[in-house]
Amino acid sequence: MYQWIYKQGVKRRNPLLPDAERFLEETNRWTRPELEAYQLERLQALVRWAYENSAYYQRLFDELGIHPNDIQELGDLSLISPITKKILLEENEAIHATADFDRLLFSETSGSTGSPLTFQRNLEWDARHRAAIHRGYSWYGIKPWDRNGYFWGYNLDVKKHWKLKIMDKLVNRFRIFSYETKDINTFIKKLERADYLEGYSSMIYHIAQKIERENLPIQADLKMIKGTSEKIFDAYQPVVEKVFGRKIISEYGAAETGIIAFECPDGNMHVTMENVIIEVIDGEIFVTNLFSHSFPIIRYALGDYVELDTETMCSCGREHSIVKSVMGRIGKAIVGKKRNVSELDVLLYFQKYRDGWRGSNWLPSITARERAS
């Protein structure tokens, strides 16, 4: 049933996804030269498109005295000035392409590291982003419609809350909203039929600690545990692996860049070279999304510091570059007098508070009485 629901949803939301999935499956075993040749081809097309359809990039290229035809090799990308979050916010309208698209999908960043960014994502960009996630899942024998547990927050706006619950049901997902004992026990029971877990690594670790500490009975046969949005500390892994039978693996990306890298079963985070080009300058990562035609993302300073390995050949056989480490996105549990909450949830709560949501109980893990603790 869930497979049928998923396929019907794909037809309605983005029918380009199946082709994107098939392509990434084909390129999964491409050689490094083949991947780089493809990157150059897509980069040249993106730069031409941006110059012809984005007022911001046309102005930028003219000011720099360069032309799209100047991009003859991947190294020529350095001719273009990097773009920052501040520029994306201030030049938002000018960056958006003026061309007509069949359909655009509204996107928004969480705003956890500053002001939220809104932009329109074209269908091919969206399809490639989702296909990259699904390819990573396939490395662990997981289908997009498989049963999964979700460690994530939610908005208490009544309409959005019910919409979220309905969506979770349709996509075969269940989630935990807080560190409340009753919620954790309910979540543990549901794990018996789950194929994988994903979400805040600090919450996954906390649940594993509780299960171990209280010797709670658990029957789970998980194929994958994926951590997102936070740094996965080495200290998390022993407890998580002992309790759930698997370590937490990494998926690295951002709303505005798409999926940058996904960890394979052999322990390396492979760059999605078919979708993005990443540069590391003095440790800082700059990302170019090769399919961001509606809102061109070229040499975007994401704000993270990473270590990139373009020489090592992974034992899994994939020749995609490897992200060895990511610094700059750190999230731990905040310990309060009565309960613990995720650091990212606290950041998001105060972001909303600053933006005028004062008095709301937007953060489910913190009640009005407990915020001071």
ABEGO torsion letter per residue (X at the ends): XAAAAAAAAAAAABAAAAAAAAAAAAAAABBAAAAAAAAAAAAAAAAAAAAAABAAAAAAAAAAGBBAAABABAAAAAABBBBBAAAAAAAAAAABBABBBABBBBBBBAGAAEBBBBBBBBAAAAAAAAAAAAAAAAAAGBBAABBBBBBBBBBABAAAAAAAAAAAAAAGBBBBABABAAAAAAAAAAAAABABBBEBAAAAAAAAAAAAAAGBBBBBBBABBBBBGBBBBAAAAAAAAAAAGBBBBBBBEBAAAEBABBBBAAGBBBBBAAABBBBBBGGBBBBBBAABAABBBBGBBAGBBBBBBAABBBAAGBABBBBABBBGBBBBBBBBAABBBBAAAAAAAAAAAAAGABGBBABAABBAAAAAX
